[in-house]
Amino acid sequence: MATGVKLSKRAAPHPLDPLSAEEVVAAAAICRAYVVEKGLEPHRFNTITLKEPFKAEQLAFERDGKYPTRMASVTMTKPPKSYPIEMELNLEEGSVVSYKTVEGVQVAIIYDDFYEVGETLFKSDAKLQALCKDFGIDDMDEVAVDTWPIHPVDREMGSEHRMFMGLMYWRSCAEDNQYAHPLPWVPILDVETRTVVRIECAWKGTPPFPKMNSNYDHRVLEVPPRTDIKPLDIVQPEGPSFSVEGNLVKWQKWQIRVSFNWREGLVLHNVGYEDEGRLRPIMHRASIAEMAVPYAEAQEPHHRRLAFDLGDVGIGQLTNSLELGCDCLGHIHYFDAVLNNSKGEPYVIKKAICVHEEDAGIIWKHTELRTMHPEVRRGRKLVISFIATVANYEYGFYWHFGQDGAIQHEVKLTGEVSTTLASPEDAEDPRFGTLVLPNVLAAHHQHLFCARLDMAVDDPDGGRGLVDTVSMPAGADNPWGSAFMKQETDLTNEAKAARVVDSTKARIWKIKNPAVRHVYSGTPSAPARPWHAASYKLVPANTQLLLGLPTCTAAERASFATKSLWVTPYDEAERYPGGDYPMQNVTTGGLSQWTKKGRSIASGNDPVVWHVFSATHLVRPEDFPVMPVETVGFHLKPVSFFKHNPALDLPRTVNAASKLAGSCCAANGQANGVANGHTNGYANGHTNGHTNGHTNGHAEE
């Protein structure tokens, strides 16, 4: 249905560019006009985002430049109900393509909900105000409430009504760290009736009131700052080596298209590498598609804590506005992010995505032992990142691209651990967490991430295989018992492709293109071994899967986190491994349900790879009041993709800014000369080593 609302004429964006503020305004206007014309009750906006073109349309655009129709996907609600109403819009025609109600599930929390629920509905409840007053808190401005979705572990709180629980804290002042002062009550709120339906508490008698401060904010920090740190500057006198054209980033033979949405945050598209005069595709689309955070507590009222930080909340809408000189260093390019509020109005997160270069240390080196001649190259990497704050936690998501053709995804976890008032039992013997202050418990928990990797190794299609390194059986081929070899298993069916990391076999997974073979090891005269196909290998970290028992509700809701690897044939509708609407949903669907179909993932079915990795956080006292960064992630590395080491053509460079410690004028050559001289001296004699050291020091590095 056409509404008469159309965009003003302007230069057509790339089909994968996120919606602009103008497009968000237009989308909201189209929705409002439709609701009025149909005589429907007023709607509340949840999310407005780009409906990405179908994959075939994207590939056609890359091939012949034909623009697909610009579309938007809108999710709304009809208050007081919170089930999703999905609308698909044609922005070019100003029309509604589809309008669908999805009952039995709940929409995600949006940013407005945090203030409306946590700071208004919870704190205005008369029963909670009376409890706080009895506790000696007269001013509710001293109370902070973290709004949590409810994990329906006991199934009494299903998805019929939208429910939230609150974790309550006291603050002695505006800058005080509230997580040092947890309060004993956990209120449960019915959003539809806008009332607190009950208040739970682990204490039967009079609970303690933790008032000991533990701060990190420099304005109230009790610990004086260090005074012995000297400046360490990242200097790029000629500027960065990357260029940005719209949302396309080019760097050191890499091309990466950047986009952003409310749910996944940063998304990468059309990742390719220029090799021998052509751009070779590697990934069609890559993102972190879900994260489940189950807590270890078994006792009420904190047993309902399992958050889906993407599906319940949306990591994109909680993205930080980054600060130059703090979050990223060097010459920076930022991308802004455009999102919407509950009125359908656009707002901008400035500097949401950071693009910068980092020194990566030595990328390769060899010293010829006979002549002691060293060849060394320093590498660097391109980093594309964003940081999100989900209540107490910070997550930094970093994509690293190397000059050797390798890709790394790294998640940095920091922020604050979520605390509760320790129960009488935990105050004596905490089993499910750590006491970070007297009577203040930080529960153990997991962060289970799932990356969605739509690979395109030299082609939108490709195969995949499991590779183990195994000992060779004893026999004529292994007379000494010391041989080992790689053992590759093709994964051809999605139901059988779900696998688990096995560090005892150095297990990796290969995403391969059997139609492209290595120029040397994969020639027609060589045996047709699968290792010779152009591939990228997924190198996992040795991390745990979901620790809850298979019979628990967490294993049912976050079933994607029970395997390290899943592979499915490409399907436009299969985007989120924990299901489209996990909020309060006991049966979220997603990967474990899709793969029961047993579809083929053999060549020709365009497989999508899903990788689960995790951080199991057994809380330390050192994690409080603010947590030092923990890192988890995975690597993608080329195998038989390049003719040889792609970093072979890096130039020999000397960092003229390097100096000897304690010297204001020592040249880099002297520093390297002394280092090389001492090393070479042990092999060739002190005099020769000293001479070679000075010579090599000035010429190399």
N, C-alpha and C positions, 0 to 999 in steps of 0.2 A: 504494500500500500504506500503510495507516494504521499508525502506530508507537505511538500512545498518548501522544505528547508534544504538549502544547498550551500555548498562551500563557495566562497568567493574564488575567482580564478587566481591561480598561482602556479609556480613551477611544480610539476609533479614530483613527489618524493620517490625515493627508491621503494619498491613494494614492501620491503622489510623494515623500513624506518618506522619507529614508534609513532603513535598518533601525536600530532601537534596540539597545542592549547586550543587553536582554532577548531581543529577536528573534534576535540572533546566537547567544546561548546556546541558544535553542530550536532553531534551524536545525541547529546542531552536534549536539545531542542526537538529533534526527530522523535525521540521517545515521549516527550511531554505532549507533543501534538497528537501522537497516536493514542495515548491514554485518554486525552480529552475527546477526540473524535469517536472513540469506541465507548465513551461513557463509563470508563473504569474508575475505580477508587484511586486516590493519589498513591503514587509509587515513590519509594525511596531508592536512591541510587546506591548500589554496592560497588561495582567496578565497571569501568569503561576502558576497553583496550583494543588494540589492533587485532582483527581476525586475520591471521597470517594466510597468505594465499596457499592453495593446495600445492603440494610439492611439484606436481607436474606443471603447474602454472609458473612456479619459480624457475624451474629448469628451462621452460620455454622462454621466459624473459631473459635469462642469462644467454640463451642461444640466439634469439632474434630480436630482443628488445621490446617485445609486445607486453604492454602493461596489463596486469590483471586488474579487475575491478577493485577499487579501494573499499574495504569492508571494516566494520567495527563489530565487536562482540560486547554486549552490555548485560550485566546481571543486576536485577533490581529485586526489591521486596515490596510487599503490600502490608504495611504496618496495621495491626500489631504483629502479624505473622512474619516469619523470617525464612520461609522456604524460598528457593530461588525462582525468579522469573527470568528466563533467558531470551534475549532479543538479539537478532542478527540484522545489521543495518547495511544498506548500500549507501555509502556516503556521497557517491557521485550523483545518484538520482534522488537522494534525500528520502529514501523509502525504507520501510520495514519489510525485511525478507521473511522473517519468522518470529513468532511469539509463542513461547512454550513455558508452562508451569511444571516445575519438578517438585513433587510433593514427597514427604517422608525424609527430607534431608534439610540441612541448615547451610546458609551462606557463610562465607568466611567473615571473620571480624575485620572491620575497617578501622582506620585510624580514629575516626570520630567516636567509635564505640569505647575506646580506652578512656576518653575523658568523660563521656556521658555515663558510662557504667561505673568505672572505678572512682572517679572524682565527684560524681553527683549522686547516683542512685544508692550505692553502698553507703556513702558517708552521710546521706540524709536520712537513713533509716533510724527511727526513734529507738528501737531496741539496741542497736549498735551504739548509738550515742549514749544511752544509759549505761551500757557496759563500760564504755570508755570513761565516762564520768566516775563510775565506781572505782575505776582503776587509777584515777587521779588525772585523767586527760579531759580538760574542760573545753579545749579549742580543737575542733575537728580539722583545722588546717595543719595541726601537728601530726595528723594521721595520713599515711599513704597506703593505697590499696592496689596491689597488682591483680589485674583481671585475668583469670585463667579460664580457658574452655574446660568443660568437664569430660573426663574420660569415663564413659559409662561402664565401669568395671563391674558394678552390681546390677547393671541393666535396668535399674528402676528409673534412671534418668535417660530415656532414649532420645529420639529426635523429634518428638511431638511438640514440645515447648523448647524455646531457646533458653538455655540455662548457662549461668556463669558462676564460678566460685571466686571468692576474694581471699588473697593472702594479705594480712594486715600488719602494718608496721607503725612505729612511732618515730618522730624526728624531733630532736631538741632544738633545731633551727633549720632554716631552708637548705643550708649546705650540708647538713648532717647526713651520714650514711644510714638510711633507715634499716638496712639489712642487719645491722648490729642490734636492733631493737624489735624483734618479732613479737607480735601480740598473739594471744592464745586462740582467737576465734577464727573460724572459717565460715563466713556467711555464704549461703546459696541463694542466687537471685533468679527469679523468673522474669525474663525480659518482656514477655508479652503482657504480664500484669504489672510490671515495673515495681515488684515488691520482693523483699527478702523473705523467702518462704521458710527458711530455718537457719539456725546458727549452730555450728558444731564446734566441739572443744574436746581436746584429749585429756584435759585436767578435770578431775572430779572436785577437788578442793580449791583452795586459793592458789592460782598460778603465780609464778615469779614474774617480775617485770625487769628484763635485762636493760640496764641503763648505761652500761659501760660503752663509751664511744670507741669506734674503730673507723677512722676516716682515711680517705685517699685524696680528697679535694684539697688543692694547695692552699685554699683560703682558710681551711680549718685543720690542716694537717698538724698533728702533734710532733712529728719527726722533722727536724730541720733538713733542708735539702743538702746534698753533697756539694762541695765547693772545689773538687779536684778534677772536674771534667773539662777538658779543653775542646774547642770546636772541631768538628769533623764535617767538612763541607763536600757536597757532591757538585763538582764543577764541570760544566760542558761548554767550553768557550765558543764553540762553533754551533751550539744548539743541538737538538736531538737528531738521531739518525732516522727517526720515523716521520711519516707524513700522514695527514688526515684529510680525506676528501669526503665531506658529508659524514656518513657513519662508517666509511671504509678506512681502515688503518693499514698502511703499508710499511714494512720494516724488514730489512735484511732478507729479501726474497719471499717473505711471508705476506699474505693478504688475508685480512680478517674483517668481516662485517659485524658491527656491534649493534645490538638492540637491547631493549629494557622493557620489562612489564611488572605489574604490581605483585605478581605471584612468585616468579622465579628470580626476579631482579635481572642481573646481567645474562644475556643470551648471545652466543656467538653463532654466526652463520657463514657459510661459504668459505671455510678455512682452507687455504691452499698455499702451495710452495712453488716458486718459480724455479724450474730445473731444466737446463739446456734449452732455454728459449720458449718454454711453455709453462703455463700455470697448471700444476697438477693438484686436483682436489684431494682433500684428506678428510674433512668433516663437513657434512651438510648443515648440521645444527647441533649445538652442545649447550647443556645447562645443568645446573643442579635442580632436579625436578621435585624432590621432597626431602624432608628431614623429620624423623620421629625422635622424640626425647622422652623416653620412659624413665621414671624414678623408681628407686629400689624399695621405698617404704611399703610395708605390708599392713600397717595399722591405720585405722581411721583417725582423723579425717583426711589424711594426706595420701591415701591410696588411689585417689582419682587423678593423679598427675601423669598424663601422657599427652604431650603437645605435638601437633603436626605444624611445625613453624612455617611451612609454605602453604599447606592446604587450609589450616585453621586461620592463619593470620595473613600470610603473604609477606615474604621477606623483602620484596621490592618496595612496598609502601613504608617500610621501617628503615629504609636506607638513610645513612648519614649524609649530610652536606660536608664534604671533606675540606680540610684546611690546608692551604698551601704552606709547605715547609714543615708539616707535622705528619700527616698520614702518608704522603708520598714525597720523595725528595728528587731534586734535579729539575730538568725541564719537563713540565707537566702539560698534558692536554686533558681537559675535563669534558665529559658529556653531562648535560643536564638531563633530568628525568621529569616527564609530565605525567601526573596522576590526577585523580578526581576525588572530591569529597562527597558526602551523602546527598548534597544538593545538585550534584552533577556539574559542579564548577571545577575548572582545572586549577591545579596548583603545581608549582615547579620546585623540585629538589635541585638546588644549584650544586654543581660539582659532585654529581652522584657517582660517576664512574671516572676512575683515574687511569691514564695511560702514561707510562714512563719506562725508562730503561734502568737496568741495574747491572753493576759489575757481577759477573758470574764466576770469577776466579779463573784458574787455568782450565781451558777447554781441551787442550792436548799439549803434551810435551814428550820429547825423547832426547836423551843425551847419548850420542854414539860413544860407546865405552872405549873404543880403540883410540879415538882422537879427542875424546872429551868435548866434542862440539855439541852444544845444546841447541835444539829448536823448540821454542815454546810460544804458544799463542794464548793470549787472554781472551776469554769469551765474555759476552754480555747477553742479557736476555731482555725481551720485551715483556712487560707485566701489565695486564689489564685487570682491574680490580674494583670492588666496591665493599663497603662495610655496612652492616645492618645491626641495629640494636633491638633485640626482642626482650622487652622488660629489663631483666637483670643482665642478660648475656649480650656480648658483642660477637659477631661472626664476620671475619674478613674472608672474602672469596677472591682468590688470585689465580688467574690463568697465566702461565709462564710459557714463552716461546723462545727456543734456543736456536743458535746459529748452526747447530748440528741436526736440525730437523726434528728435535724432540719437543714434546708438549708435556707440561706438568700442571696438574690442578692441585692447589694447596688451600686448605681452610685453616685459618688462624682463629682459635677460640680464646676469648679473654672476657673482660667485664667482671661481673660479680656472681658468685654462687647464690642460688636461691636458698634462703634460710627460713626455718620455722622454729617456734618455741619447742624445745625438747620436751618430750613426754616424761613423766616421772621415771619410766623404765629407761629411756634413752639418756636421761640426765645422769644415770648411774653407769649404764653400760650400753653405749650406742652401737647397735648392730648394723644399721642401714645408712650410717652417715658418720660425720666427724664433728665433734664439738669444736667450733672455731672461736667461741667465747663461752664463758659460763652460761649454761642453759640455752645456748644458741646452736642449733643443729643445722648443718649443711648436708643434705642427703646425697648419697651416691646416685649416679644416673648415667645414661648413655646418650650419645648424639649419633644417630644412624642416618647417614647421608646417602642419597641415591642420585647418581649422575645418569642423565639420559644422553647417549652418544649416538647420533644418527650419522654413522660413518660413511665416507664416500672415497675409499682408497683408490685413486685413479679412475673412479667411476661411481655414479650413484649406487650401483649394485656392488656386491662383494660377498665373500664367504666369511667363515669364522671357524676357529679351531682351538682346541685346548692343547697346550704343550706342557708336558712334564719332563723333568730331567731325572732319569732313573738309573740305578745300577744295572749293569748288563749281567744276565744270568751266567753262572759258571759254565764253561764248555770250551770247545775248540776255538771259538772266536774270542774267548776271554780267559786264556790259560792262567793268568796271574791274579785274576779276580779284582783288578783295579779299574776296569773299563766302565765307563758310563756313557749314556747317549740320550738324545732327546726322543720323546715318544709323543707323537701328535695324534690327536683324535678329532676328526671332523664332527662338528655339531650340526645336525641336519633337521632336528625336530625341537620345537620350543619347549615341549614338556620334558625332554631329556637334557636340555641345555642348561638348566638351572644347576649351578655348581657352587662349590665352597673353596675358598683359598686354602692351599696346602703348602706351607712353607717347607715341609720335609721333602717336597719334590720340586722346589723352586718354580711352582706353577705360574704360568702366564697364559694369557689368552691372545690369540692372533686374529686380527681383522684383515682378511686377505682378499686380493683380487686374482683369482686363478687365471684370468685371461691375460695378465701381465706377468712375465717372468723376468728374473734378473738377467742382465746382459751377459754375465759370465757364468754364474753357477746355475742359471736356469735356461741355458741354451738348448735347442732341440736335441743336440747330441748327448746332453747330460740326462741322467735318470730323472723322470718326472716326479721328483719328490715335492711334497707340498711346501717345504721350507723355502723353496725357490720362488714362490709366488710373491709379487709385490704386496707388502703387508705393513701394518702397524701393530705392535704388540702392546697390550694393556698389562702394565706391571703393577700389581696390587700391593698395598701395604698389608702386613700381617695383623689385621684387626679383627675384633670379635663381631659376631652377629648378635641379634636380639637374645638377651639372656633369660627373658621370661619363659616359663614352661610352655610347651606346645599347646596345652589346654587353656591357657590364660587368654583373657580378652585382648591383651596387648598383642599377642601373637596372631590373633584373628584380625585386628584392626591394622597392624603394621606388618602384615605377612610378607611384604616385599623385603623386609629386613631379616628374613630367615635364610637368605642365600646371598652369596657374594656376587654372582653373575646371573643375569637373565638375558635371553635373546628372544626377540619377537619379530615377526614380519612387520614391515612398516604399515601402520594404520593411522590415518589422520585423527581418529577419535581417541587413540591411546597415548595420552600425553603425560598423565600423572600416575606414578606407581602406587600411590595410596588411594587412588580414586579421585573423582572430581570434587566431591564434597565430604571430606572425612569428619567434619565438625560434628561431634556427638554421635557419629554413625558407628554402629556396632559392626556392620558388615560393609566395609568401605569399598570392596572390590579391588580393582587394580591388577597388578602384575600376576599375583597368584591365581586370580580368576581367569585372566586372559590366556595364560599359558596352559590351562586345562583343555583348551581346544585342540592342542596337539598339532598346530599348523606347521607346515614345512618352513624351514629357514635355510634351505639349500639355495645355491646360487640361482638368481632370478626372482627371489622373494624380498629383496631389499631389506636385509635385517637391521634392526635397531638393537644396540647393546646398552644394557642397564647395569651399572656397577655400584654395589653397596659397600661403603667403607665407614669406619666409625671411630669414635673416641669414647672409651669407657672411663668415666671420670670418678675415680675413688678420691674423694676430696681430701686435700691436705690442709693443715693449718696455714701453710704458706700461700694458699689460694685466697686468703682473706686479709684485708678487706677488698682487694682487687686482685684478679688472677693473672699471673704471668702467662704469656701466650703459650698455648699448646698447639701443635700442628699435626694435621692428618691430610692424606691425599693419595694421589696415584700418578703414574706416568704413562704416556703414550710415546713409544719409540719406534723409529723406522726399522724394518727388517727386509732386506732385499728390495727396498724401495729406491735407494740411490745407488749409483754405480760404485761409489766409494764414500769415504768420509766427506760429508757435504761442507764441513768446516775447514777443508784443506786449503781453501783459497783465502783464508783470513790473512791480512798483512802482518808483518813483523812490526811491532810498535814498542816505543819506550815511553813510560809515564814520567815525563820530566818533572812532575810535581812531587814525586816521591823523594823523601829525604831520610838520612840516618836519624834515628831517635837521638835527641840531645844535641843535634846540630841544626843551625839555622840556615846553612848554605850548602850542605853536602848534596852532591848530585846523585841522581838515581843510579848512574853508572858506577859510582864508587860503592854504593850500597850493594848492588848486584855483584860487583867485582870482588868485594871482600867475601860475600857469601859463596860465590862460585870458587874463589881462590881457596878458601878453607876446604870446600868439598873436593875440588880437584887435587889439592895438595896431598890428601890422604892416598889418592890413587897414583899420582905421578910424581910425587916429591914436592916439598914445600915451595921451592923456587919456581918450578914450572907451574905449579898450581897458582901461585901468587900472580905470575905473569898472565897465565890464561884467564885468571879471574878478572883482572883489570881489563884485559882486552874484551873478553866476552861480556863483561859488565857494561861496557860502553856500547857494544855493538848489538847486544841481544836485549830481550825482554821488552 
